[in-house]
Amino acid sequence: MKKLNLNKGIRYQNTSNFIKRSSIFYILPLLLLIGCEGEKEIAPEKEASQQVDVITFEQGWTQDQRLDFYNTSQGSQLIPYSWFMALEQSDTENLFRAKENIEQLGYIPQQKIPGRNPDGLPIGFVKDDIKEDFLSSALYASRLSSSDEAIYKEYREWLGLTCAACHTSEITHNKQTLRIDGGPPMADFQTMIKMMSKALTATTSDGDKLARFAKNVLADGGYNETEQQRLKAEVIAYTAWLNNYIQINYHGAMPYGYGRLDAFGAILNRVTASFTGIEDNATPSNAPVSYPFLWNTSQLSWVQWNGSANNHISRNVGEVSGVFAHTIVDTPNDDERFYSSAKIVNLDQLEQLMSKLDSPKWGAPLPAIDATKAAKGEALFAANCVMCHSIRDKNGEFPMTAPNQYDKQFIKITRVGLPKIGTDPLMAGNFVNPVFNVDPGVMREYLPPEDQDKPKVARAKVLSAVVGNVIYNRLAASNPKLSHAEIMSLILELGGFYTETIKPEELLAYKARPLNGVWATAPYLHNGSVSSLYQLLLSDTEREKSFYVGSRELDTKQVGFEPNQDGNSFLFNTVDKQGKPIPGNSNLGHSGPNYTQTQEGGEWRDYTSEERYQLIEYMKTL
């Protein structure tokens, strides 16, 4: 493959117009692909990709588009594909990918679909084929550590993740399963990675397991004792790499439980520690948040829980960088730096698909909405909630920003500062805390001039520089005839023509977005610390201090999930044994005037129980 001379147009001083527009708080990537619009009705339909009957919602997608979302690779490369297919669980001979194990981890199994998902991978798990020799050999050398680089050709197929793994959910009601595309899943990624490490360690420690594994991986006639030992060495080397990922992110971090992940922390560690080769830059990923729901976010002015990102392609490349896209940064060879397995074309196609996604609308088979209660709840919402959580007008439109210089408008969102909102500050604080500033290492010359002489810089500035250069590199490498100006124009288009910037101090806040479809997104608050809408409408001093998560059974009255210790369950505690809030888990805040109180006769008072149910009934209609 022809190598791109990155000195011609990618270093900071040669991309000043782009970088000034896309400073850290403009180009900053999100952890998700996002979008949607419109109002639809529920339409029952049998899901071809499931073993059980699943009711899918009319959310603006055809069945083909839904399967595109589930099964399109974005360039994520977690583990050699043949290994994943053959890997057994650590304590049994059952496969790691067995349906029961996938469901225990909170992911959604699929049936085999020829041409779409021939091996029956779970939703959001896909095969990624490496097309480039350079990336294939570099990935082999960095993760499998063999002296025989010719063997890298065996490792062109890797298992990767897509945004669907973390943004597709299922809800059960009266023994029926409802699929929510773009919804937050009750998945436990942290446990999955740890279990994968244990399974790999067991494979190389148990002769019988290793033999079964090797015979499956080398099933095309390549099996013999010598090859088995070579494969064992590769697995040991890869397991060390995976354990390093676990150590960097989870050492000192609490168990996340179902439905939460500190993806921002993992992305920042991948870019500033793993990509640069400076492990001292790593910080424990200790601020897990709920997986955000995706509808409307392609149209929002700012996204992410702290409202820190807007640029489409940048947040998507940042997201796949966090979920194991192979990226070359720490190299003495400028021509190799910023090669990445991130698939820009696929990411853009997925973004266009996400822009069509609509929120699920409450309806049959769920119980009918009480219209009288909903009408009273609408008045309460207008008096107390709409100033932060906007709603559609009579024409079906949300309040929009003024047109920018490209005549583009976006749905306005409100950022509520930490002192006012009072919710757990850890996620927002971690993002801007100067204590976590890092040595940029090889990325120093790619930073804005005002940062190049600083010994340490904000992690997000390194993230911005890496992502911006990866995008430029991939576009330039895909079409060497493109001029610098043409690449800059294409990046602006792929980013959605966002031009607004944000000040760092504005990020000590959480965003309040429209609440259409909120009934399908429990638990609540950014960190998933409140089990139901009813609990959220209580004063924070009255809310339950612990509850079980993992259940998918919808409580249609209080709108949350029924607590259940059978099956998947994790006890979520908001306070420690001394009654003090657990950092990252606090359920305080979003309480008092305008939140859990209404005004009557000029005085604030708590909502009555009936008023809470009226508000809930109205929010079902959004």
Secondary structure, DSSP 8 states (H G I E B T S, - for coil): -----TTTTTSGGG-HHHHHHT-HHHH---SS---------------TTSSS-EEE--SS--HHHHHHHHH---SB--EEHHHHHH-B-TTSSSBTT-HHHHHHTT------BTTTBTT---TTEEEEE---HHHHHHHHHHHT--S-GGGGGGG-EEEEE-HHHHSEEEEEETTEEEEEET------HHHHHHHHHHHHHHHHH-HHHHHHHHHHHTTTTT-SHHHHHHHHHHHHHHHHHHHHHHHHHHTT-----TTEE-HHHHHHHIIIIIITT-GGG-------EE----TTTTTBSSBTTTT-B--HHHHHHHHHHHTTB-B--S-S-TTTTT-B---HHHHHHHHHHHTT-------TTS----HHHHHHHHHHHHHHTTTTS----TTS---B----TTS---B--EEEEHHHH----HHHHHHH-GGG-B--GGGGGGS-GGGTT-SSB-HHHHHHHHHHHHHHHHHHHH-TT--HHHHHHHHHHHTTS------GGGGSEEEE---TTGGGS-SBTTTT-B-BHHHHTS-TTTS-SEEEE---BEETTTTEE----SSS-EEEESB-TTS-B-TTT----S-SBTTTEEEETTEEEE--HHHHHHHHHHHTT-
